[in-house]
């Protein structure tokens, strides 16, 4: 596939999401309050922030979510 074709397909998906909105599904439950989400059309990844609003999933937030999972697992096994 040529780079131009890949770029056109990616832009078409972005345009669809900008016109009709994202189709977001929950991909992973971190805790009861934190979750990871993904758009099924453009593969945009989101997560909850401290205020409970959805924000872009950056590598830093991904590491924070992994740490939260570890803390929750340790807490559940020691209690």
C-alpha positions as CSV (number, residue, x, y, z in Angstrom):
1,X,0.0,0.0,0.0
2,X,1.4,3.4,-0.9
3,X,1.8,6.1,1.7
4,X,-0.7,8.3,-0.1
5,X,-3.4,5.6,0.2
6,X,-2.7,5.1,3.9
7,X,-2.9,8.9,4.5
8,X,-6.2,9.1,2.6
9,X,-7.8,6.3,4.5
10,X,-6.7,7.8,7.8
11,X,-8.1,11.2,6.9
12,X,-11.4,9.7,5.9
13,X,-11.7,8.0,9.3
14,X,-10.9,11.3,11.0
15,X,-13.5,13.1,8.9
16,X,-16.1,10.6,9.8
17,X,-15.4,10.9,13.5
18,X,-15.4,14.7,13.3
19,X,-18.8,14.8,11.6
20,X,-20.6,12.0,13.4
21,X,-18.7,11.7,16.6
22,X,-16.5,8.9,17.9
23,X,-17.8,5.3,18.5
24,X,-16.1,4.7,21.8
25,X,-15.9,1.4,23.6
26,X,-14.3,0.5,26.9
27,X,-11.2,-1.5,26.3
28,X,-9.9,-2.0,29.8
29,X,-11.2,-1.4,33.4
30,X,-8.3,0.0,35.5
31,X,-10.3,0.5,38.7
32,X,-14.0,1.3,39.4
33,X,-13.3,4.9,38.5
34,X,-10.6,4.7,35.8
35,X,-11.1,3.1,32.4
36,X,-9.4,3.0,29.0
37,X,-11.5,3.7,25.9
38,X,-10.9,3.3,22.2
39,X,-12.8,4.6,19.1
40,X,-13.7,1.8,16.8
41,X,-13.5,4.0,13.7
42,X,-10.2,6.0,14.1
43,X,-8.5,4.0,16.9
44,X,-8.2,7.1,19.1
45,X,-7.3,6.0,22.7
46,X,-8.8,7.8,25.7
47,X,-8.7,7.4,29.5
48,X,-10.2,9.2,32.5
49,X,-8.3,12.0,34.2
50,X,-8.4,13.0,37.8
51,X,-11.6,15.0,37.3
52,X,-13.4,12.1,35.6
53,X,-13.3,13.5,32.1
54,X,-12.0,11.7,29.1
55,X,-8.5,12.7,27.9
56,X,-6.1,11.4,25.3
57,X,-4.1,8.3,26.4
58,X,-0.5,9.4,26.4
59,X,2.4,7.1,27.1
60,X,2.7,8.7,30.5
61,X,-0.9,8.1,31.4
62,X,-0.6,4.5,30.1
63,X,2.2,4.0,32.6
64,X,0.1,5.5,35.4
65,X,-2.7,3.1,34.5
66,X,-0.4,0.1,34.6
67,X,0.9,1.3,38.1
68,X,-2.7,1.7,39.3
69,X,-3.5,-1.9,38.2
70,X,-0.5,-3.1,40.1
71,X,-1.5,-1.3,43.3
72,X,-5.1,-2.6,43.1
73,X,-4.0,-6.2,42.6
74,X,-1.6,-5.9,45.6
75,X,-4.3,-4.4,47.7
76,X,-6.9,-7.0,46.9
77,X,-4.5,-9.9,47.6
78,X,-3.2,-8.6,50.9
79,X,-6.6,-7.9,52.4
